[in-house]
Amino acid sequence: MTDGFREPFAIPRFALPALVARIGARLPQWPHAVALAAGLNVAVRLKLLPEESLAPLENRRFLIDVTDTGGRAAFTFRDGRFRPLFSIPETPDLAFRANLSTFMQLAARQEDPDTLFFNRALSIEGDTELGLVVKNMLDAVEWPNFPGMSLSRR
Amino acid sequence: MPQYRIPELVCPAGGLPALRAAVDNGADTVYFGYRNDTNARNFAGLNFDRKAMVEGIGHAHKHGRRALLAINTFPQAGREAEWRAAIDGAADLGVDAVILADVGLLDYASRRHPDLRLHLSVQGSATSHEAINFAHREFGIRRAVLPRVLTLAQVESVIRNTPVEIEVFCFGSLCVMNEGRCWLSSYATGESPNTVGACSPARFVKWERKPGQMDTRLNGILIDRRGDGEPAGYPTLCKGRFEVGGATYYALEEPASLNALELLPEIARIGVAAVKVEGRQRSPAYVAQVTRVMRAALDALGEGPERFTVRPDWRAELGKVSEGSQVTLGAYNRPWR
């Protein structure tokens, strides 16, 4: 890093070829949901997600749609745990759609969801208030420090 | 003639990670608010409870930065006690100043907590030195945040005629800028930023995706329709597109962010005490990106205003995070008054 203000490590914006989505959409979707729910449950167990933010998620159905891989993960939150849904709901309460690079940038906190929404890389459908709860809940989490993913200059 | 000095950089925090991002990336000061309607950024899951505030203020002070608490909505009739309790809490927490908009609250704070430093919020809508000097004389305010409706020449005139420090916005979302008085959102939802702390409360907002387009509805009212890939803004009435005289366009305001980077030498020269970044509703990533650019720019200014130039990578970084993916100098360089 030479100029003192850019991230030392950055996920570029990219889109996978359409063929990937055509193949991906034919694969079973439940492994994504299982992995995602397991990851979120780790955060619940570590008490990283505040209880007052989790309460509004109870029994709501969420869909993560990765448009360029054709991967979709649906899950719900019930009795204190995230649970994968084995069939994709027709009308989820909340759906986030974006391509893989966008979701990676979000996960690494490299880009702000509003930025991605403004430039149309991220779409949010369904219950907007629920979306805001989820966004703000994830923003408020103080993740343990992972090397290379810090927001600070050093 | 005020002495040339580098303005203080004031950055937003909607939560602890954002506050840390501001401090770690070079903010001199952070501002934040309670998780209730004393706060003009009262969105679900955002903002600070008392425990987070204690931690946030501690983090700022440990690094030699200042922490400001915004109590910048107007108390609702019969519920004044909630807003007063927020001020009492701020005094207890040891914040460096509270940012207030309502004259009743300024009066309460100045009497009840004479040692508490008071800033006049942008929501107080004070655009003249007379209004600012009134608040100084009556309530002892030490700083005023100017609404984003003045040209730089007007800002300079205010500074020359008041002993109060002046803070101006240098980056962030713009609206119709009827600050502290906007009721536009109420026409669609019955709620407005100055009453419940949010314009276009999220529960009234609906995005509908259809092939090739996205509709934005506010309480059922269609306020915008965008083609795929067309940049978007916040779902507020003022940034909707409406049919006026047979043409459909942004009749009130285009979605855009203020970016005053190129005006920083002039802002410093006229004696602005502090520059503010908007965006407590945004994520730690935004706070880190914008703070980093503004810090680099202010540091460059410190090396001599005559040599200051806006670097293309600063411009690109700020353009990327802007509302509607476009920036403007807003009122600062408006030729008309």
Interface residues (C-beta under 8 A of the other chain):
Chain A: D3 G4 F5 R6 S53 P56 R97 R109 Q110 E111 D112 P113 D114 T115 F117 F118 N119 R120 S123 I124 E125 D127 T128 E129 G131 L132 V133 V134 K135 N136 M137 D139 A140 V141 E142 W143 L151 S152 R153
Chain B: G14 G15 L16 P17 A18 R20 A21 D24 N25 G26 F43 A44 G45 L46 P201 A202 R203 V205 K206 W207 E208 R209 M214 R226 D228 G229 E230 P231 A232 G233 P255 Q281 R282 S283 P284 A285 Y286 A288 Q289 R292 V293 R295 A296 D313 W314 E317 K320 V321 S322 E323 G324 S325
